[in-house]
Amino acid sequence: MLFFAIKGGWISEKLLVYREWLRSKTWSYLKQKRKESAILRKTTDQDIVKLFTGRIEHQDVASPFLNQYVNPVLALIWGMMKFLIRW
């Protein structure tokens, strides 16, 4: 992303985001919001994970490389991750 930020001329904005992420106030805010969200939550992680896939789909441009090489690797990784999530 830094390469694209430099190329696109928005590196200063990107660095400001990184600086904001390093502030303890940001982490405190996120922690509080996660607690609030957990109270409202109605769906379990297991139910959400059932909807995930180990493929990159619906691309604007079809890619044989993506279909033949990337998606099988992602499917394998996702299969292992699902096994770990269940435990």
Phi and psi in radians as a Rosetta constraint file:
Dihedral C 1 N 2 CA 2 C 2 CIRCULARHARMONIC -1.075 0.35
Dihedral N 2 CA 2 C 2 N 3 CIRCULARHARMONIC -0.678 0.35
Dihedral C 2 N 3 CA 3 C 3 CIRCULARHARMONIC -1.034 0.35
Dihedral N 3 CA 3 C 3 N 4 CIRCULARHARMONIC -0.825 0.35
Dihedral C 3 N 4 CA 4 C 4 CIRCULARHARMONIC -1.179 0.35
Dihedral N 4 CA 4 C 4 N 5 CIRCULARHARMONIC -0.589 0.35
Dihedral C 4 N 5 CA 5 C 5 CIRCULARHARMONIC -1.143 0.35
Dihedral N 5 CA 5 C 5 N 6 CIRCULARHARMONIC -0.708 0.35
Dihedral C 5 N 6 CA 6 C 6 CIRCULARHARMONIC -1.161 0.35
Dihedral N 6 CA 6 C 6 N 7 CIRCULARHARMONIC -0.839 0.35
Dihedral C 6 N 7 CA 7 C 7 CIRCULARHARMONIC -1.088 0.35
Dihedral N 7 CA 7 C 7 N 8 CIRCULARHARMONIC -0.678 0.35
Dihedral C 7 N 8 CA 8 C 8 CIRCULARHARMONIC -1.481 0.35
Dihedral N 8 CA 8 C 8 N 9 CIRCULARHARMONIC -0.134 0.35
Dihedral C 8 N 9 CA 9 C 9 CIRCULARHARMONIC 1.411 0.35
Dihedral N 9 CA 9 C 9 N 10 CIRCULARHARMONIC 0.311 0.35
Dihedral C 9 N 10 CA 10 C 10 CIRCULARHARMONIC -2.070 0.35
Dihedral N 10 CA 10 C 10 N 11 CIRCULARHARMONIC 0.535 0.35
Dihedral C 10 N 11 CA 11 C 11 CIRCULARHARMONIC -1.109 0.35
Dihedral N 11 CA 11 C 11 N 12 CIRCULARHARMONIC -0.640 0.35
Dihedral C 11 N 12 CA 12 C 12 CIRCULARHARMONIC -1.117 0.35
Dihedral N 12 CA 12 C 12 N 13 CIRCULARHARMONIC -0.693 0.35
Dihedral C 12 N 13 CA 13 C 13 CIRCULARHARMONIC -1.146 0.35
Dihedral N 13 CA 13 C 13 N 14 CIRCULARHARMONIC -0.693 0.35
Dihedral C 13 N 14 CA 14 C 14 CIRCULARHARMONIC -1.099 0.35
Dihedral N 14 CA 14 C 14 N 15 CIRCULARHARMONIC -0.752 0.35
Dihedral C 14 N 15 CA 15 C 15 CIRCULARHARMONIC -1.151 0.35
Dihedral N 15 CA 15 C 15 N 16 CIRCULARHARMONIC -0.593 0.35
Dihedral C 15 N 16 CA 16 C 16 CIRCULARHARMONIC -1.117 0.35
Dihedral N 16 CA 16 C 16 N 17 CIRCULARHARMONIC -0.660 0.35
Dihedral C 16 N 17 CA 17 C 17 CIRCULARHARMONIC -1.124 0.35
Dihedral N 17 CA 17 C 17 N 18 CIRCULARHARMONIC -0.793 0.35
Dihedral C 17 N 18 CA 18 C 18 CIRCULARHARMONIC -1.051 0.35
Dihedral N 18 CA 18 C 18 N 19 CIRCULARHARMONIC -0.724 0.35
Dihedral C 18 N 19 CA 19 C 19 CIRCULARHARMONIC -1.089 0.35
Dihedral N 19 CA 19 C 19 N 20 CIRCULARHARMONIC -0.715 0.35
Dihedral C 19 N 20 CA 20 C 20 CIRCULARHARMONIC -1.119 0.35
Dihedral N 20 CA 20 C 20 N 21 CIRCULARHARMONIC -0.666 0.35
Dihedral C 20 N 21 CA 21 C 21 CIRCULARHARMONIC -1.138 0.35
Dihedral N 21 CA 21 C 21 N 22 CIRCULARHARMONIC -0.441 0.35
Dihedral C 21 N 22 CA 22 C 22 CIRCULARHARMONIC -1.448 0.35
Dihedral N 22 CA 22 C 22 N 23 CIRCULARHARMONIC -0.189 0.35
Dihedral C 22 N 23 CA 23 C 23 CIRCULARHARMONIC -1.321 0.35
Dihedral N 23 CA 23 C 23 N 24 CIRCULARHARMONIC 2.384 0.35
Dihedral C 23 N 24 CA 24 C 24 CIRCULARHARMONIC -1.153 0.35
Dihedral N 24 CA 24 C 24 N 25 CIRCULARHARMONIC -0.532 0.35
Dihedral C 24 N 25 CA 25 C 25 CIRCULARHARMONIC -1.061 0.35
Dihedral N 25 CA 25 C 25 N 26 CIRCULARHARMONIC -0.651 0.35
Dihedral C 25 N 26 CA 26 C 26 CIRCULARHARMONIC -1.120 0.35
Dihedral N 26 CA 26 C 26 N 27 CIRCULARHARMONIC -0.779 0.35
Dihedral C 26 N 27 CA 27 C 27 CIRCULARHARMONIC -1.168 0.35
Dihedral N 27 CA 27 C 27 N 28 CIRCULARHARMONIC -0.640 0.35
Dihedral C 27 N 28 CA 28 C 28 CIRCULARHARMONIC -1.109 0.35
Dihedral N 28 CA 28 C 28 N 29 CIRCULARHARMONIC -0.758 0.35
Dihedral C 28 N 29 CA 29 C 29 CIRCULARHARMONIC -1.073 0.35
Dihedral N 29 CA 29 C 29 N 30 CIRCULARHARMONIC -0.808 0.35
Dihedral C 29 N 30 CA 30 C 30 CIRCULARHARMONIC -1.106 0.35
Dihedral N 30 CA 30 C 30 N 31 CIRCULARHARMONIC -0.691 0.35
Dihedral C 30 N 31 CA 31 C 31 CIRCULARHARMONIC -1.085 0.35
Dihedral N 31 CA 31 C 31 N 32 CIRCULARHARMONIC -0.774 0.35
Dihedral C 31 N 32 CA 32 C 32 CIRCULARHARMONIC -1.114 0.35
Dihedral N 32 CA 32 C 32 N 33 CIRCULARHARMONIC -0.771 0.35
Dihedral C 32 N 33 CA 33 C 33 CIRCULARHARMONIC -1.143 0.35
Dihedral N 33 CA 33 C 33 N 34 CIRCULARHARMONIC -0.617 0.35
Dihedral C 33 N 34 CA 34 C 34 CIRCULARHARMONIC -1.145 0.35
Dihedral N 34 CA 34 C 34 N 35 CIRCULARHARMONIC -0.668 0.35
Dihedral C 34 N 35 CA 35 C 35 CIRCULARHARMONIC -1.108 0.35
Dihedral N 35 CA 35 C 35 N 36 CIRCULARHARMONIC -0.760 0.35
Dihedral C 35 N 36 CA 36 C 36 CIRCULARHARMONIC -1.107 0.35
Dihedral N 36 CA 36 C 36 N 37 CIRCULARHARMONIC -0.709 0.35
Dihedral C 36 N 37 CA 37 C 37 CIRCULARHARMONIC -1.153 0.35
Dihedral N 37 CA 37 C 37 N 38 CIRCULARHARMONIC -0.654 0.35
Dihedral C 37 N 38 CA 38 C 38 CIRCULARHARMONIC -1.092 0.35
Dihedral N 38 CA 38 C 38 N 39 CIRCULARHARMONIC -0.602 0.35
Dihedral C 38 N 39 CA 39 C 39 CIRCULARHARMONIC -1.159 0.35
Dihedral N 39 CA 39 C 39 N 40 CIRCULARHARMONIC -0.639 0.35
Dihedral C 39 N 40 CA 40 C 40 CIRCULARHARMONIC -1.464 0.35
Dihedral N 40 CA 40 C 40 N 41 CIRCULARHARMONIC -0.214 0.35
Dihedral C 40 N 41 CA 41 C 41 CIRCULARHARMONIC -1.149 0.35
Dihedral N 41 CA 41 C 41 N 42 CIRCULARHARMONIC 2.346 0.35
Dihedral C 41 N 42 CA 42 C 42 CIRCULARHARMONIC -2.001 0.35
Dihedral N 42 CA 42 C 42 N 43 CIRCULARHARMONIC -0.307 0.35
Dihedral C 42 N 43 CA 43 C 43 CIRCULARHARMONIC -1.948 0.35
Dihedral N 43 CA 43 C 43 N 44 CIRCULARHARMONIC 2.402 0.35
Dihedral C 43 N 44 CA 44 C 44 CIRCULARHARMONIC -1.419 0.35
Dihedral N 44 CA 44 C 44 N 45 CIRCULARHARMONIC 2.824 0.35
Dihedral C 44 N 45 CA 45 C 45 CIRCULARHARMONIC -1.032 0.35
Dihedral N 45 CA 45 C 45 N 46 CIRCULARHARMONIC -0.708 0.35
Dihedral C 45 N 46 CA 46 C 46 CIRCULARHARMONIC -1.051 0.35
Dihedral N 46 CA 46 C 46 N 47 CIRCULARHARMONIC -0.689 0.35
Dihedral C 46 N 47 CA 47 C 47 CIRCULARHARMONIC -1.176 0.35
Dihedral N 47 CA 47 C 47 N 48 CIRCULARHARMONIC -0.659 0.35
Dihedral C 47 N 48 CA 48 C 48 CIRCULARHARMONIC -1.219 0.35
Dihedral N 48 CA 48 C 48 N 49 CIRCULARHARMONIC -0.756 0.35
Dihedral C 48 N 49 CA 49 C 49 CIRCULARHARMONIC -1.084 0.35
Dihedral N 49 CA 49 C 49 N 50 CIRCULARHARMONIC -0.514 0.35
Dihedral C 49 N 50 CA 50 C 50 CIRCULARHARMONIC -1.053 0.35
Dihedral N 50 CA 50 C 50 N 51 CIRCULARHARMONIC -0.421 0.35
Dihedral C 50 N 51 CA 51 C 51 CIRCULARHARMONIC -1.518 0.35
Dihedral N 51 CA 51 C 51 N 52 CIRCULARHARMONIC -0.219 0.35
Dihedral C 51 N 52 CA 52 C 52 CIRCULARHARMONIC -1.309 0.35
Dihedral N 52 CA 52 C 52 N 53 CIRCULARHARMONIC 2.764 0.35
Dihedral C 52 N 53 CA 53 C 53 CIRCULARHARMONIC -2.382 0.35
Dihedral N 53 CA 53 C 53 N 54 CIRCULARHARMONIC 2.691 0.35
Dihedral C 53 N 54 CA 54 C 54 CIRCULARHARMONIC -1.697 0.35
Dihedral N 54 CA 54 C 54 N 55 CIRCULARHARMONIC 0.710 0.35
Dihedral C 54 N 55 CA 55 C 55 CIRCULARHARMONIC -2.423 0.35
Dihedral N 55 CA 55 C 55 N 56 CIRCULARHARMONIC 2.666 0.35
Dihedral C 55 N 56 CA 56 C 56 CIRCULARHARMONIC -1.711 0.35
Dihedral N 56 CA 56 C 56 N 57 CIRCULARHARMONIC 2.005 0.35
Dihedral C 56 N 57 CA 57 C 57 CIRCULARHARMONIC -2.191 0.35
Dihedral N 57 CA 57 C 57 N 58 CIRCULARHARMONIC 2.965 0.35
Dihedral C 57 N 58 CA 58 C 58 CIRCULARHARMONIC 1.067 0.35
Dihedral N 58 CA 58 C 58 N 59 CIRCULARHARMONIC 0.711 0.35
Dihedral C 58 N 59 CA 59 C 59 CIRCULARHARMONIC -1.379 0.35
Dihedral N 59 CA 59 C 59 N 60 CIRCULARHARMONIC 2.608 0.35
Dihedral C 59 N 60 CA 60 C 60 CIRCULARHARMONIC -1.124 0.35
Dihedral N 60 CA 60 C 60 N 61 CIRCULARHARMONIC -0.573 0.35
Dihedral C 60 N 61 CA 61 C 61 CIRCULARHARMONIC -2.171 0.35
Dihedral N 61 CA 61 C 61 N 62 CIRCULARHARMONIC 2.219 0.35
Dihedral C 61 N 62 CA 62 C 62 CIRCULARHARMONIC -1.193 0.35
Dihedral N 62 CA 62 C 62 N 63 CIRCULARHARMONIC 2.461 0.35
Dihedral C 62 N 63 CA 63 C 63 CIRCULARHARMONIC -2.311 0.35
Dihedral N 63 CA 63 C 63 N 64 CIRCULARHARMONIC 1.963 0.35
Dihedral C 63 N 64 CA 64 C 64 CIRCULARHARMONIC -1.041 0.35
Dihedral N 64 CA 64 C 64 N 65 CIRCULARHARMONIC -0.642 0.35
Dihedral C 64 N 65 CA 65 C 65 CIRCULARHARMONIC -1.066 0.35
Dihedral N 65 CA 65 C 65 N 66 CIRCULARHARMONIC -0.771 0.35
Dihedral C 65 N 66 CA 66 C 66 CIRCULARHARMONIC -1.067 0.35
Dihedral N 66 CA 66 C 66 N 67 CIRCULARHARMONIC -0.819 0.35
Dihedral C 66 N 67 CA 67 C 67 CIRCULARHARMONIC -1.231 0.35
Dihedral N 67 CA 67 C 67 N 68 CIRCULARHARMONIC -0.622 0.35
Dihedral C 67 N 68 CA 68 C 68 CIRCULARHARMONIC -1.544 0.35
Dihedral N 68 CA 68 C 68 N 69 CIRCULARHARMONIC -0.519 0.35
Dihedral C 68 N 69 CA 69 C 69 CIRCULARHARMONIC -2.074 0.35
Dihedral N 69 CA 69 C 69 N 70 CIRCULARHARMONIC -0.877 0.35
Dihedral C 69 N 70 CA 70 C 70 CIRCULARHARMONIC -1.245 0.35
Dihedral N 70 CA 70 C 70 N 71 CIRCULARHARMONIC -0.881 0.35
Dihedral C 70 N 71 CA 71 C 71 CIRCULARHARMONIC -1.061 0.35
Dihedral N 71 CA 71 C 71 N 72 CIRCULARHARMONIC -0.720 0.35
Dihedral C 71 N 72 CA 72 C 72 CIRCULARHARMONIC -1.074 0.35
Dihedral N 72 CA 72 C 72 N 73 CIRCULARHARMONIC -0.673 0.35
Dihedral C 72 N 73 CA 73 C 73 CIRCULARHARMONIC -1.164 0.35
Dihedral N 73 CA 73 C 73 N 74 CIRCULARHARMONIC -0.774 0.35
Dihedral C 73 N 74 CA 74 C 74 CIRCULARHARMONIC -1.101 0.35
Dihedral N 74 CA 74 C 74 N 75 CIRCULARHARMONIC -0.675 0.35
Dihedral C 74 N 75 CA 75 C 75 CIRCULARHARMONIC -1.104 0.35
Dihedral N 75 CA 75 C 75 N 76 CIRCULARHARMONIC -0.719 0.35
Dihedral C 75 N 76 CA 76 C 76 CIRCULARHARMONIC -1.112 0.35
Dihedral N 76 CA 76 C 76 N 77 CIRCULARHARMONIC -0.828 0.35
Dihedral C 76 N 77 CA 77 C 77 CIRCULARHARMONIC -1.071 0.35
Dihedral N 77 CA 77 C 77 N 78 CIRCULARHARMONIC -0.780 0.35
Dihedral C 77 N 78 CA 78 C 78 CIRCULARHARMONIC -1.122 0.35
Dihedral N 78 CA 78 C 78 N 79 CIRCULARHARMONIC -0.641 0.35
Dihedral C 78 N 79 CA 79 C 79 CIRCULARHARMONIC -1.061 0.35
Dihedral N 79 CA 79 C 79 N 80 CIRCULARHARMONIC -0.730 0.35
Dihedral C 79 N 80 CA 80 C 80 CIRCULARHARMONIC -1.176 0.35
Dihedral N 80 CA 80 C 80 N 81 CIRCULARHARMONIC -0.703 0.35
Dihedral C 80 N 81 CA 81 C 81 CIRCULARHARMONIC -1.124 0.35
Dihedral N 81 CA 81 C 81 N 82 CIRCULARHARMONIC -0.718 0.35
Dihedral C 81 N 82 CA 82 C 82 CIRCULARHARMONIC -1.064 0.35
Dihedral N 82 CA 82 C 82 N 83 CIRCULARHARMONIC -0.694 0.35
Dihedral C 82 N 83 CA 83 C 83 CIRCULARHARMONIC -1.073 0.35
Dihedral N 83 CA 83 C 83 N 84 CIRCULARHARMONIC -0.753 0.35
Dihedral C 83 N 84 CA 84 C 84 CIRCULARHARMONIC -1.213 0.35
Dihedral N 84 CA 84 C 84 N 85 CIRCULARHARMONIC -0.622 0.35
Dihedral C 84 N 85 CA 85 C 85 CIRCULARHARMONIC -1.147 0.35
Dihedral N 85 CA 85 C 85 N 86 CIRCULARHARMONIC -0.600 0.35
Dihedral C 85 N 86 CA 86 C 86 CIRCULARHARMONIC -1.122 0.35
Dihedral N 86 CA 86 C 86 N 87 CIRCULARHARMONIC -0.469 0.35
